[in-house]
């Protein structure tokens, strides 16, 4: 049955499927095209033969591909759109050759009305990923569209993509079951009545045959064994035929008998809707079924490989060639030439030739042939170094001595002198190793003649290093009786190093996987040399030298543009030796892994087992080896384990493959077992360690303190490592004066214990040898830039104020086991930009991250339950937060912060009244449930209790524009949304009560009260200046007090006749319109013609639809944009496509005549500016902007406005442009686009010169002449 189900699904997908059916199968939508639903699947799935469906004996079709469609523009593609309604997020996978703009819109099902949108700037990426959040409320049904457009002109770059799972049609399909159709017409493919079934048309015949599979000939005809039900089929009959392992459907064109078979010729162009009424299948089962059903292949034959076009030609020859064969001696020759010599440095060039020839012969057959290769190599290698003095008036030699006329005071007997000679030099140094080879093959015989081929040239080796820079020196000399006794030469250097290498330059111990890569480094060096000469004794030494590189970047053939840091494609070979700890014998078959801890290990290579000698050689990325804590782990089949810290002893400078030993034993590894003997590993003066010692630093000094201790080792790169005895306190002292920047805790024995934790001192003390108690506490000085506490797995809390005022701290990795972050723990960390909080954290205390003014992103843990007041107070750069589902209490955590939108999860049951105090940047607020205020429960409150609990939620939010209340909210408290900037609100179907003055003073223009709203308090919608209409769906809704809306304000009240809504309208002097009788207006059609743009408007009962048509290049894409602010029409995409500015956006394909139409629903109360942007054709983008009765067209070349007629590109239109056009037409070889003359017409110039857009002709020169003579007013 499973096989048959797979075949049935294959059959359905190959035949027909609506767009909705296809997308119901997966949670993402592929690139879509707005075509007729009944033909979409047929276009996407190729069928076999000439029948309507063809044979179905093939694998199931691929309904979800993560790869770009080859038919699409290969430079820009959206190949997947995913959407999560409940998280209001849209994920887009894309491919973009250059930076561009992504526009995602939420539309009505027809795509004619834009509900909401979001725009994102995308960077060039071969496999891009973008996640966007929709801030507006999502309607019940909608369509998601995604577009890629240019950043500057908004020209279409790819086909749009669609996600239609939330449309009405899709939801109807998702909710359909077999019970919705006539039982006789339903074919259920399994026992699931909600999925995997199709419905046949009434007249379709179902036939079962004894065939194992349906045979189909090369003409597309079906061949069946004789069967009564098949035999009676005649022309025009419709049938679905089931074989044992196959299924086909067709409309009969012809039926004929041939021996024991019946041959059916299907109608080639039959409409598949003649067979099916409805189809619903889940193809996620196909791959699983296919894997279970597919037989294991027993044919291991290597597939035949196509011959290399450049391999030597082996000619046909007699069989005796195997016996009569000779190899001629290899001929080699080499020529060297000295290209350049500077001092003792040389740059040499070499040209070499190597020839190998094989001869085949047979005297008996009078046969002779030969074949051979000739390799020509050219190489350059050598080193050049030079110093060039630079004259500088500011650096003049100064001499102060007894033998000069200087006024400098001399101490002594006038026989001692000091001279200072400053210098400024430019220096350069370079070495290169380059090898270029070209190979030729030749062959010939008495049968076939001579043949000669050349292979593509190969760069076998390229490695070049260049250093250029400036050096300032000051040679200081001590003279004794005119003799130089001591010379000290301090110097400062600034240099740029550049090193280029090809992947082919790899050696036995180092590998670079980039085809070509250039690394750059900016290096500063401070140092001093000294020379001492006394009589015949002369000594030279380097006093000191210090170098640092603040900037490193590279450019690789595997990536676009420059990348910061070091190339990640460099690897080094390491040799691993596994021994038994007891016997010291090699261990074969041990598996090798790598990682920082035992719970997160990865296989070190595809083949990760040791050989018979216990050895394994493997290339490992340098980015891993440079991690001082990089460890390798060995595991054997019998359970023995061992580990070795490789990163600490590995050296990048070694010119060989470094070797490391791993000893395994029966003792099981734990995270702690990864720790080596740190005291031995961090040896002062070796491995970059400049200082080490032990702690604590206590508030009491006890010279004979016996422990536990914490130890540290500071390295020259600024990393400071901490480890300790069990129970040792974490202390991070101020070692900034020694260059400390990053604190790294290495093990879990260290704990955090602060003075504020000391409740009972007797339980927090340590003993001394004098039998005295001393309290040892944890602390952190403010000097650290980075702190890594990830190894501290025994810590459950970051104590209050522990990292307070760490004004240099940029990043911190918290212990993975903490459940609480104490109050003011990170207060005023002015440089902290992001924080990742472990999932086990349940509580974040008051002001924990307050005044972290550079904080931009926070990941809230999944288990967070309580977020206390002012936790992120004053975080100006924190714009968007995503609270976790499971949060229960929310204090005024984001007071005075920069958040622009926030979605409060339905799990939140209690919030503080001042939760959004001074959130002046907040624009969008989303609530998903009721919550407690003032310790009152929101549910089951009486009207009196609701009115007593006034709740001023957003009055301090000066820029709030939109409030979204989703299902789950039942009550709105008095004054809750009192804000004079609020313009939009969405009220859910679950809403029951609205308190007094709930929206007092807001700028709402229309309000719709859901049917479950039963109570509205006094002045709830007192928006006297802006409110135009209010709809009341509950005829018995109670309105409290004098009025809920302003009196005599011209407000339209929609409601049912005889309802409280009608009473409301009459009592307030406003207009009442009944919902019992829908208002209609006559149909109106208007046509406006201007600059090839036509608009047709049709008005129906409830919707006004406008169709606008324009003309672009034939069969190209066109984008249509409607914006509210005309001034943004010339802005970049991010500003123009702002959610508050863009009113409509769509993209369509023009027909063969260039006509393209767009349908949309206009807003009668707004005046829109319209923009049409055509697809780039020959780098030219046409953009038309304006209102529909006055459009202006502008052409752009490479984002630059085209000046029609400016052929020579000087920015003006004059006679010189006419001359150049005529020269280019008369003598294209000299003045044309590819001409030889320096002033020839360029590609850009030819576009500018083509004023009539019909190609460059004499007419263009004539039009420019008429324009210059004022015969025509414009060249546009």
Secondary structure, 3 states (H helix, E strand, C coil): CHHHHHHHHHHHHHHCCCHHHHHHCCCEECCCCCCCHHHHHHHHCCCCCCCCCCCCCCCCCCCCCCCCCCCCCCCEEEEEEEEECCCCEEEEEEEECCCEEEEEEEECCCCCCEEEEEEEEECCEEEEEEEEECCCCCCCCCEEEEEEECCCCCCECCCCEEECCCCHHHHHHHHCCHHHCCHHHEEECCCCCCCCEEEECCCCEEEECCCCCCEECCCCCEEEECCHHHHCCCCCCEEEEECCCCEEEEEEEEEEEECCEEEEEECCCCCHHHCEEEEECCCHHHHHHHHHHCCCCCCCCCCCCCCCCCCCCCCCCCHHHHCCEEECCCEEEEEEEEEEEECCEEEEEEEEEEEEEEEEEECCCCEEEEEEEEEEEEEEEEEEEEEEECCCCCCCCEEECCCCCCCCCCCCCCCEEEEEEEEEEEEEEEEEEEEEEEEEEEEEECCCEEEEEECCCEEEEEEEEEEEEEEEEEEEEEEECCEEEEEEEEEEEEEEEEEEEEHHHCCCCEEECCCEEEEEEEEEEEEEEEEEEECCEEEEEEEEEEEEEEEEEEEECCCCCEEECCCCCEEEEEEEEEEECCCCCECCCCEEEEECCCCCCEECCCCCECCCCCEEEEEEEHHHHCCCCCEEEEECCCCCEEEEECCCCCCCCCCCCEEEEEEEECCCCCHHHHCCCHHHHCCCCCCCEEEEEEECCCCCCCCCECCCCEEEEEECCCEEEEEECCCCECEECCCHHHCCCEEEECCCCCECCCHHHCCCHHHCEEEECCCCEEECCCEECCCCCEEECCCCCCCCEECCCCCCCCCCCCEEECCCCCCEECCCCCCCCCCCCEEECCCCCCEECCCCCCCCCCCCEEECCCCCCEECCCCCCCCCCCCECCCCCCCCEECCCCCCCCCCEEEECCCCCEECCCCCCCCCCCCEEEECCCCEECCECCCCCCHHHHHHCCCCCCCCCCCCCEEEECCCCCEECCCCCCCCCCCEEECCCCCCEECCCCCCCCCCCEEEECCCCCEECCCCCCCCCCCCEEEECCCCCEECCCCCCCCCCCCEEEECCCCHHHHHHHHHCCEEEECCCCCCCCCCCEEEEECCEEEEEEECCCCEEEEEEEECCCCCEEEEEEECCHHHHHCCHHHHCCCCCEEEEEEEECCCCCEEEEEECCCCCCCCEEEEEECCECCEEEEEEEECCEEEEEEEECCEECCCCCCCCCCCCCHHHHHHHHHHHHCHHHHCCCCCCCCCCCHHHHHHHCCCCCCCCHHHHHHHHHHHCCCCCCCC
